[in-house]
Amino acid sequence: MATDISMSTAIDSGVVSSFLQKLMKMLSHEANRAYISWAPNGKSFIVHDVDGLEAHTLHQYFNTNKLSSLVRQLNMYGFRKTPHPAGDLHAELEFSPPAFIRDRPQLLT
């Protein structure tokens, strides 16, 4: 049986890429939940407020304040955007990544 390690242990040990470390921290910080948060199933995350994310959050974790830059990085790591319902241009953005699951940082190594 695999031993679970805490997110902070995996992040602090340096076995997780800097980008994924920052993304995990951003998603774990309660103050960011109005803008971005884990989906209820923990297997994807949702951007609730693009303007708020760009204005208040991204620059705290990354060298950008543009969602488009974050999306480029996400694509490089295999994250994929879940399509929004047809015609709903104001739908929240949801990204589902391979092996990036809430409370399972050991999958990143």
C-alpha contacts under 8 A as a table, 3 or more apart, distances in Angstrom:
res1	aa1	res2	aa2	distance
4	D	104	R	7.33
4	D	106	Q	6.73
5	I	9	T	6.35
5	I	10	A	6.67
5	I	104	R	7.72
5	I	105	P	7.24
5	I	106	Q	6.26
6	S	9	T	5.14
6	S	10	A	6.39
6	S	103	D	7.24
6	S	104	R	7.58
6	S	105	P	6.96
6	S	106	Q	7.93
7	M	10	A	5.26
7	M	11	I	6.04
7	M	103	D	6.36
7	M	104	R	6.92
7	M	105	P	5.14
7	M	106	Q	7.66
8	S	11	I	5.04
8	S	12	D	5.75
9	T	12	D	5.17
9	T	13	S	5.92
10	A	13	S	5.26
10	A	14	G	6.83
10	A	15	V	6.30
10	A	16	V	6.65
10	A	105	P	6.17
10	A	106	Q	6.54
11	I	14	G	5.71
11	I	15	V	6.77
11	I	16	V	5.88
11	I	21	Q	5.85
11	I	105	P	7.79
12	D	15	V	7.97
13	S	16	V	7.81
14	G	17	S	7.32
15	V	109	T	6.09
16	V	20	L	6.53
16	V	21	Q	6.24
16	V	108	L	6.27
16	V	109	T	6.05
17	S	20	L	5.36
17	S	21	Q	6.14
18	S	21	Q	5.00
18	S	22	K	6.19
19	F	22	K	5.25
19	F	23	L	6.19
20	L	23	L	4.94
20	L	24	M	6.03
21	Q	24	M	5.21
21	Q	25	K	6.22
22	K	25	K	5.07
22	K	26	M	6.06
22	K	61	Y	5.81
22	K	62	F	7.42
23	L	26	M	5.08
23	L	27	L	6.15
23	L	61	Y	7.62
24	M	27	L	5.19
24	M	28	S	6.03
25	K	28	S	5.02
25	K	29	H	6.15
26	M	29	H	5.45
26	M	32	N	6.90
26	M	57	T	7.97
26	M	61	Y	6.87
27	L	30	E	7.81
27	L	32	N	7.05
27	L	33	R	7.48
27	L	36	I	6.61
27	L	37	S	5.42
27	L	38	W	6.53
27	L	45	F	7.95
28	S	37	S	7.70
29	H	32	N	5.75
29	H	33	R	7.31
30	E	33	R	5.51
31	A	34	A	7.27
32	N	35	Y	5.53
32	N	36	I	5.90
32	N	37	S	7.18
32	N	53	L	7.90
32	N	57	T	6.87
33	R	36	I	5.05
33	R	37	S	5.01
34	A	37	S	7.59
34	A	48	H	6.63
34	A	49	D	7.03
35	Y	47	V	5.88
35	Y	48	H	4.94
35	Y	49	D	4.64
35	Y	50	V	6.85
35	Y	52	G	5.91
35	Y	53	L	5.20
36	I	45	F	7.16
36	I	46	I	5.59
36	I	47	V	4.39
36	I	48	H	5.56
36	I	49	D	7.12
36	I	53	L	7.09
37	S	45	F	5.56
37	S	46	I	5.50
37	S	47	V	6.76
37	S	48	H	7.77
38	W	41	N	7.81
38	W	42	G	5.61
38	W	43	K	7.58
38	W	44	S	6.06
38	W	45	F	4.10
38	W	46	I	6.10
38	W	102	R	7.09
39	A	42	G	5.30
39	A	43	K	6.78
39	A	44	S	5.48
39	A	45	F	4.92
39	A	46	I	6.05
41	N	44	S	7.36
42	G	45	F	7.28
42	G	101	I	5.64
42	G	102	R	4.85
43	K	96	S	6.52
43	K	97	P	7.48
43	K	100	F	6.91
43	K	101	I	4.88
43	K	102	R	6.61
44	S	94	E	6.75
44	S	95	F	5.52
44	S	96	S	4.32
44	S	97	P	6.47
44	S	100	F	7.71
44	S	101	I	7.00
45	F	94	E	5.64
45	F	95	F	5.50
45	F	96	S	6.69
46	I	92	E	6.52
46	I	93	L	5.54
46	I	94	E	4.30
46	I	95	F	6.41
47	V	50	V	6.46
47	V	53	L	7.83
47	V	92	E	5.75
47	V	93	L	5.03
47	V	94	E	6.27
48	H	92	E	5.16
48	H	93	L	6.89
49	D	52	G	5.34
49	D	53	L	6.04
49	D	92	E	7.43
50	V	53	L	5.04
50	V	54	E	6.11
50	V	67	L	7.10
51	D	54	E	5.23
51	D	55	A	6.04
52	G	55	A	5.04
52	G	56	H	5.68
52	G	57	T	7.32
53	L	56	H	5.55
53	L	57	T	5.00
53	L	58	L	6.00
53	L	65	N	7.97
53	L	67	L	7.78
54	E	57	T	6.12
54	E	58	L	5.58
54	E	59	H	7.50
54	E	65	N	4.86
54	E	66	K	5.61
54	E	67	L	6.41
55	A	58	L	7.43
55	A	65	N	6.79
56	H	59	H	7.31
56	H	60	Q	7.79
57	T	60	Q	5.50
57	T	61	Y	7.18
57	T	65	N	7.72
58	L	61	Y	5.56
58	L	62	F	5.77
58	L	63	N	7.86
58	L	64	T	6.37
58	L	65	N	5.08
58	L	66	K	7.36
58	L	67	L	7.84
59	H	62	F	5.20
59	H	63	N	5.88
59	H	64	T	5.34
59	H	65	N	5.03
62	F	65	N	7.58
64	T	69	S	6.91
64	T	70	L	7.79
66	K	69	S	5.56
66	K	70	L	6.83
67	L	70	L	5.03
67	L	71	V	6.11
68	S	71	V	5.03
68	S	72	R	6.32
69	S	72	R	5.18
69	S	73	Q	6.53
70	L	73	Q	5.17
70	L	74	L	6.15
71	V	74	L	4.86
71	V	75	N	6.11
72	R	75	N	5.17
72	R	76	M	6.43
73	Q	76	M	5.09
73	Q	77	Y	6.60
74	L	77	Y	5.24
74	L	78	G	6.48
74	L	79	F	5.14
74	L	80	R	7.58
75	N	78	G	5.07
75	N	79	F	5.12
75	N	80	R	6.47
76	M	79	F	7.44
77	Y	97	P	7.87
78	G	97	P	6.18
78	G	98	P	6.57
79	F	95	F	6.21
79	F	96	S	5.62
79	F	97	P	4.10
79	F	98	P	6.64
80	R	95	F	5.44
80	R	96	S	5.47
80	R	97	P	6.26
81	K	93	L	7.00
81	K	94	E	5.71
81	K	95	F	4.44
81	K	96	S	6.45
82	T	93	L	7.18
82	T	94	E	5.35
82	T	95	F	5.79
82	T	96	S	6.86
83	P	94	E	7.88
84	H	88	D	6.66
84	H	89	L	7.66
84	H	91	A	6.11
84	H	92	E	7.57
84	H	93	L	7.26
85	P	88	D	5.55
85	P	91	A	7.49
88	D	91	A	5.58
97	P	100	F	5.55
97	P	101	I	7.95
99	A	107	L	5.45
99	A	108	L	6.13
100	F	104	R	7.30
100	F	105	P	7.19
100	F	107	L	6.78
100	F	108	L	6.50
101	I	104	R	5.41
101	I	105	P	7.15
101	I	107	L	7.74
102	R	105	P	7.47
104	R	107	L	5.97
105	P	108	L	5.53
105	P	109	T	7.67
106	Q	109	T	5.78
